[in-house]
Amino acid sequence: MKTAALPLIALILAAPLAAQTASPAAPAAQPEGGLTGSVSDETPWQDLGIAIPTFPTNADVPTQASAGSTAALGKALAQVITADLKNNGLFKPTGPDALPQPSFGQVVAPDFGIWSGRGAEMLVHGYVRAAPGGNLTIGCYLYDVALRQQLVKGGWEVQPAEWRRAAHKCADLVYSRLSGESPFFDSKIAYIAETGPKDHRMKRLAIMDSDGANHRYITTGQSIALTPRYSPDYGSILYLSYFNGSPRIYVYDLDKGTQRLITQSKNPTFAPRWSPDGKWILYSMAAAGNTDIYRIPASGGGTPQRLTNTPGINIGGSYSPDGSKIVFESDRSGSQQVYVMDADGSNQKRITFFGGRAATPEWSPRGDQIAFTHIVGDLRIAVMSPSGGNLRYLTNSWQDEAPTWSPNGRIVQFFRTAKGSGQASIWQVDLTGRNERKLPTPVDASDPAWGPVRP
């Protein structure tokens, strides 16, 4: 079932973000003692970009959260925020393990002298405390240490099971204020969980948080699931299913836990994709020796409209953010290459001419780049401009494929097959190509699809 949006206690932001009317119930402004814990001069917090110490609590009480009591939860929150900010290539955060802990009162009255003396440029303070009814109240504050000024603050009341969402919301708050860009940490990823031998592989649809936490299976594995994609409104997941060799395209409703059939065929079917407005679904189907791209209303009614009609294999289809164009792969020239066409199938033209093969193109949410799999011996994740220029590699491994973008277009996710073992896992890399991260999954994982920021 889809989780309801977090009740917002406050989200008061500095320009250019809009301020809200509510305010979080904050700790008392008067300091209640100094920093606790000791850290030697040789520790990593000598040269900080962003310091994120443990979030203190007004009273350490047991909770139903997986992290434990409010005191333990305060450290876990800071650790999640640190991990979020560390893996996007923009910031240099240092987390609670290397930092002393502020008192509860210092959350709203930081000792800036101590932090500036240690080289911190920014400081993330926060608190956690038990709320009535068993919920948790979590506050988040960002300070500019040099200016001794609060930049942004927010607060959320959450159920204990949702504490990680509050951490991601806090990281989003910090990221947006410092980068000026849209956030992406409070989002989810759909992927295919793989188990069993290669000749009898079970492939299940699964979802997890953007950092790999809160994994959950959606399908049972009785039929093979492939190529999931979140709907633009986050309400459902589109995916391909094969049952007894018969392909079917389903939309799974995350709120109701039900699914509806969009289309089915006896012919091989591939790669269903949403249009940006959620009104159309693209897919590829093989018939009479050719594979072409079709579109059908997302309601499932009506006759499919064929958009390509050339000898060979035309697969994929990723819309530009404005919905006016579609990028896809085709072997009509003799090898897999990337093409672009108008949304109605007109003006088809090849854009990749740099050697090797090119497959699985995916348009960035920003519209400025296309990620794809470049095949020249190894399979590597690369990006290019929509015209096919400015080729740039993001990975350099044996078999990386099927890129998907973060909601703000700053991170590319993909799956990597290990040489020898054949194990598949989900990785992500920032646009510099220097910050790779493997996401934890309980089993092998492929075909990731990054969903929009959660409502």
Secondary structure, 3 states (H helix, E strand, C coil): CCCCCCCEEEEEECCCCCCCCCCCCCCCCCCCCCCECCCCCCCHHHCCCEECCCCCCCCCCCCCCCCCCHHHHHHHHHHHHHHHHHCCCCCCEECHHHCCECCCHHHCCCCHHHHHHCCCCEEEEEEEEECHHHCEEEEEEEEECCCCEEEEEEEEEECHHHHHHHHHHHHHHHHHHHHCCCCCCCEEEEEEEEECCHHHCEEEEEEEECCCCCCEECCCCCCEEEEEEECCCCCEEEEEEEECCEEEEEEEECCCCEEEEEEECCCCEEEEEECCCCCEEEEEEEECCEEEEEEEECCCCCCCEECCCCCCEEEEEEECCCCCEEEEEECCCCCCEEEEEECCCCCCEECCCCCCEEEEEEECCCCCCEEEEEECCCEEEEEECCCCCCCEECCCCCEEEEEEECCCCCEEEEEEECCCCCCEEEEEEECCCCCEEECCCCCEEEEEEEEEECC
